[in-house]
Amino acid sequence: MRSRSKRERWAENAELECVHEPDLSEVAAGRAYLRGRWAAVHFGDEAPLTLELGCGQGLFAVDLARRFPDRSYVGVDVKGHRFWRGARLATDEGVRNAAFLRARIQWLDRFFGPGEVSEIWVTFSDPQLADKRGTKRLVSPFYLRLYQHVLAMGGVVRVKTDSPEFAGHALEAAREAGMEVVDHSGNVHGEPEGRFDAELTRSLAFITAFEERWIKEGRRIHYVELRKVVEVAPADLAEAQRMLQGPTERVSPRVPGGLPASAD
Ligand SMILES: C[S@@+](CC[C@H](N)C(=O)[O-])C[C@H]1O[C@@H](n2cnc3c(N)ncnc32)[C@H](O)[C@@H]1O
């Protein structure tokens, strides 16, 4: 595939049916986008919905969509030029159960309704270890509460990371946010055969673009799986929304949709 500039990718994204690039200044102002309507409006069926948050190139989301045609997948990233690659591939291959959303994860509840999602992957997110407030680290208690809000009861969050600290933060945050810890591995690719069920083994075997870099540097890959077992309390959800969507979440006119280009 010929390489494209960012501008060329943005222009192509605008033509691809699987790409959603809502006006993010409107979303920041409180407007919902497709919330509660992904099945009816985009996918046209009631298949369970999986999100990949911070999907980057989006190739993992496309791989999952190919393997599980009875599920729907939405890759979410603020950098549309990155997921252009996955969106192009899904379009060219006719993979209709994969879509991409250009958005900030802070506003997840404006894109997905309560219980609309059954599974969330968080793949190789920046560990943000200096983030004391928990407004940047995608597994802080604030984020987990936002995820619980959009997850159906029993739905899962699957975290893959090269950072032992990030994995540790996810486990701690799960306790604070009332999520059940289902599994934790500190060396995904070194586990004995049969350690995970067949589906998960195959999903974990997919190496993302950032994962490839970390493996080359000799880092071990961690996996954390959390399950929603209680509804998030309204006061906790309101606090998470205030912390993540407060006045520091500014909107800049520098890129289409009004968000700063550098979000990771
Ligand atoms: C380190 S990359 C990992 C990409 C991909 N998951 C992989 O493993 O190759 C992190 C990605 O998350 C996106 N990202 C970081 N913070 C985000 C946020 N708050 N909202 C949306 N996307 C975000 C970045 O734009 C970037 O593409």
The ligand as an ORCA input file, in Angstrom:
! r2SCAN-3c Opt
* xyz 0 1
  C       0.847      3.962     22.371
  S      -0.390      4.056     21.144
  C      -0.958      2.379     21.035
  C      -1.681      2.129     19.746
  C      -2.168      0.679     19.531
  N      -3.127      0.271     20.530
  C      -1.012     -0.271     19.505
  O      -0.904     -1.103     20.435
  O      -0.226     -0.228     18.557
  C      -1.698      4.841     22.050
  C      -2.835      5.339     21.171
  O      -3.860      5.839     22.023
  C      -4.361      7.059     21.497
  N      -4.852      7.840     22.644
  C      -4.151      8.176     23.759
  N      -4.925      8.864     24.616
  C      -6.152      8.951     24.022
  C      -7.395      9.524     24.424
  N      -7.516     10.120     25.593
  N      -8.450      9.425     23.576
  C      -8.313      8.793     22.370
  N      -7.176      8.230     21.954
  C      -6.106      8.296     22.774
  C      -3.201      7.704     20.773
  O      -3.625      8.612     19.773
  C      -2.459      6.479     20.232
  O      -2.852      6.169     18.905
*
